[in-house]
Amino acid sequence: MRPGAEAQASEPQSHWQALRWMAASRLAVALALAGFFLFETVQDDAGWLGEPKLFGRVVFVYLLAAIAFLFALRPLRGRFQLQLVVHTLVDLTAITLLMHAAGGLRGGLGVLMIATVAAAAVLSQRLLAASFAAAASLLLLGEAVLSWLRHDAVLPALSMMAGLIGAACFATAMLVNWLARQLHRQEELASERGADLRNQLAVTQRVVAELEQGVLVVAPDGRLRTMNPAARELLGGAPMGGAVAGSASTRVRAAGIGTPAAAATRAQAPDREAAGSAALATVLRACAHWREAGARSGESCELLLPSSDESGTRVQLRFLATPGGDAVLMLDDLRRAEERAQQLKLAAMGRLSASIAHEIRNPLGAIRHANALLAERLDEAASRRLAGIIEDNTLRIDRVIADVLSVSRRDRPGDETIDMPPFLAAFADEFAAQAGVERRRIALRVEATQPMCFDPNHLRQVLVNLVGNALRYASDAPGAVVLAWRERAPHRLELRISDDGPGLSAEMRQHAFEPFFTTETRGTGLGLYLARELCSANGATVRYESASGASPGAFIIEPRAERVTA
């Protein structure tokens, strides 16, 4: 780094600003003295000046120097101390000459000497400030001696006046310099604390940006101050920062919303940006209602936010009050929370299933083997029937264990795409052969050409459960069970498994996907639960849709929009 740049970097910005003000003040004083001199000359009333010509020349030169100093500040910005010393010495010399031309120490210009020393003391170190005061005192003594030599006054009186003004310069320089140093220390302390605060703010912003929770800060007047990327994602791409703050969509009031939960709407937005704005407006309405209800920190509510698809986004919204009046809103994606809870449940089930495999399967195998040996020696029909019951129930227990293991040890799905027409045709042929049912009972309707993002083994296992369940209640007519792959809406595909059976009752629909819920004596109650878990693992949903009009009831597998391949 160049020496000039080092000097510039060592001086605080406030010193350069003060030096500019000092240069501007010098120019103002020079202009005032020049105007005063010209006025006195025009009025022909400059006789009171001891040496009018000297006064005019000094004022003219001082004015030129003031202009030069002001314009030299930027070119000589790297030489602060040099400029300060030159400016101060020129000021002291010019004031001394003006004082001499105006009649000496009695002319009243000594006040300018004290002001100059005070201004220089603000910007200099203690030693340099004392040097300026000493230079002013020497100039004052020189003026006193010169006036005595000219027989303008007696030396003791002039020396006394010069000494008083010099002492005033020293006292002023020391006092002002001490105050300036105190202010400079406070400025450095404030700068350090400001840097610490900026660092802490940067760390906080970084932490908030990395949070999985959505965080929004809402001003007391309902304006959105900021939100982190997680909140933006949950709100479906809502505008951030200044693009939102102050806009009409964010100044939402609580009129007509009732309760925070009532703020949830199912309004469909034509695109992602409109859906994001609608979701943000919903959150801000809930915040407005929370404030009207007393703004108790820690309260929470559930919202269904509008999104670009029909399902919407279920979130939990928690309100936190701050001393400044801002509200901090914490957004949690309930779907993700449910997935995390499901993962914990599956982990626990995995440990349970391992225990089941060791503690039950081995004795169960022994029971089946012993029962088979016993059945070979039984002659009576009643005894054979009892042995058959034992065999059937041990097989049922074995299926329960196998299903539990399937849920707890499911493999991570591969990111694969399935060409649906050949896949469905192959599945129907294979399932009919393995299940021992007539192939004509299963009909295929392929109305969409897009492939499906799903693990093939998982989809096959899901269809085995759903199609097997449909065939159990369907008639024997051709096409009693229909597998339809279609595009329900733009970028919304679904695989529909319907049958001509009676459908599910209201109670069955409520508990259909719960584990171990079954209406069959031979069922395990894990088929539909396993189907739902496998769909969830592949980013898809499965639901039951009741019959309506000519449309029979059906199970519908719907991959998420982002997993639909064009």
Secondary structure, 3 states (H helix, E strand, C coil): CCHHHHHHHHCCHHHHHHHHHHHHHHHHHHHHHHHHHHHHHHCCCCCCCCCHHHHHHHHHHHHHHHHHHHHHCCCCCCCHHHHHHHHHHHHHHHHHHHHHHCCHHHHCCHHHHHHHHHHHHHCCCHHHHHHHHHHHHHHHHHHHHHHHHCCCCCHHHHHHHHHHHHHHHHHHHHHHHHHHHHHHHHHHHHHHHHHHHHHHHHHHHHHHHHCCCEEEEECCCCCEEEECHHHHHHCCCCCCHHHCCCCCCCCCCCCCCCCCHHHCCCCCCCCHHHHHHHHHHHHHHHHHHHHHCCCCCCCEEEEEECCCCCCCEEEEEEEEECCCCCEEEEEEEHHHHHHHHHHHHHHHHHHHHHHHHHHHHHHHHHHHHHHHHHHHHCCCHHHHHHHHHHHHHHHHHHHHHHHHHHHHCCCCCCCCEECHHHHHHHHHHHHHHHHCCCHHHEEEEECCCCCEECCHHHHHHHHHHHHHHHHHHCCCCCCCEEEEEEEEECCEEEEEEEECCCCCCHHHHHHCCCCCCCCCCCCCCCHHHHHHHHHHHCCEEEEEECCECCECCEEEEEECHHHECC
